[in-house]
Structures are given as structure tokens and as C-alpha cells.
Amino acid sequence: MKDIPVAIQNEVNNWGFILFFICFFIVVSVIGSSNKFLLSMFSRLFRNKDRQNMFYKNVTNETLNKFLLSFQTILLLSIILYCYAAHEQYSSATSITTLTQMLLFLGKYSLLIIGFFLYKFLTYSATGAIFFKKETVIQWNEDYFSLIALNGIFLFFPALLLFYVGTAYIFLIYFLVFYLIFNLFFIFYKIYTLFFHRKQRLLYFILYLCTQEMIPLYLMYRGFVYLIAQKDTIWMQV
């Protein structure tokens, strides 16, 4: 982050330490509460839907742990966006380098990401209720929830390094881009195996991806770019 006064930079770093400490505490609490939690989520993501009912059981406090990690995912994504906007020195960069503006930026972008995830869950449920089996839709919503939660763990160290280690910025940005693209392709894979496997509906699958995945993601991306690039937008004002 360039051209930021030392006093402000130190204050931002101190608050960053608090946020990352909260995230670290969440990870330690979740993993420490049950050593089977992560294994359970991984196995469910790759499970065979025809055999899962007999062999898979819920882990204690699994839903609460997923909510905590999902909250962490949202926070870390907001921090990553903040680092990107401040480092690239957009026209609004001077508006997000003070402590108050940084926290405002994180809060409002977190709300945007929450809105995006809620939209996805609602549209998955609505589309599934019309076109697919109820059990399959429930399983997909659980898998999507698990994927969001796991990202709260995997994004922790890249976001931490991106925030504090400016020399590694380029490498970390490329790593995060490839990681998020991997997430997207994994979502495509799961949708295909759950809803379209062994069905001669390739055209429907492509149409589903465009309407349910690509278009909302593109609109979300354009919204982020627009808000970051605006110099006097209300999103950047105190």
C-alpha cells in the first residue's frame, strides 16, 4: 500500500492484527472442538450421493462451526479486496487508507458478499424445487455451505501475507485468482455430478451454468470494480 502515512499504516496494521487474531481464534476453536470436523466436510464434498445416508453422521456443533468459518470467509474476502484496491491505487485509494475508511470498506463489502451468498442459496433452492429432487438440492446446499466454510481456513494465510507482506503481492494475487478459479470449477463439477450425471442434458447444463453461476458472478465482479473505482461514491464516504 503506497503513500500511506506511517501513523495511519501502523493503526491499520494494528486493527488488521485484531481481525486476523479473531480469524485465528475461530480456526483453532473449530478444529479443536472436533478433530473429525474437517474430515467430515471433505468426505461429504466428495461423497457418493447414493451412499451417504448410511455412513455419514453429523459432527457435534457442525452447523455452528460452518457459520463461524463462513463468516471468516466473508471477512477474509473483504480484506483481500481492500488490499487489492489500496495497492493498485485506484481513484478511490485515498479514501480507503485511513482506519475508519478501511473498516467501512470491509463492512460494506462484507454485506455485499453476504448478499451474494444468500442470493445463491435462495436461487439454488428455488431452481431445485422446480427441476430437481428435493434430496439432491438439500445435499448441494450442504456441499456449497461446506465449501464456503472450508475457504475460511484456506484463505487465512494468503490473506494474512497479502495484508502484511507487500513484496509478495503479485505472487499472492495470482495464487488467489487461481485458487478461486479452482473453487469455481469444483462447483461446476459438483453441479454436474449431482444434477446432470448420466443424463443427456449437456445443453441444459451449460444453460444452467450461465444463468445460475456465470451471470451472477460477472455482475458481482462488475459491482466490485465499479464501487472500488469510484472516487466519490457513497460506499467510500464516512
HELIX and SHEET records of a PDB file:
HELIX    1   1 VAL A    6  SER A   33  1                                  28    
HELIX    2   2 PHE A   37  LEU A   45  1                                   9    
HELIX    3   3 GLN A   52  PHE A   55  1                                   4    
HELIX    4   4 GLU A   62  GLU A   88  1                                  27    
HELIX    5   5 ALA A   93  SER A   95  5                                   3    
HELIX    6   6 LEU A   99  PHE A  131  1                                  33    
HELIX    7   7 LYS A  134  PHE A  154  1                                  21    
HELIX    8   8 PHE A  156  TYR A  164  1                                   9    
HELIX    9   9 GLY A  166  ALA A  168  5                                   3    
HELIX   10  10 TYR A  169  ILE A  191  1                                  23    
HELIX   11  11 TYR A  192  PHE A  196  3                                   5    
HELIX   12  12 LEU A  202  LEU A  209  1                                   8    
HELIX   13  13 CYS A  210  MET A  214  3                                   5    
HELIX   14  14 ILE A  215  ALA A  229  1                                  15    
HELIX   15  15 ILE A  234  MET A  236  5                                   3    
END                                                                             
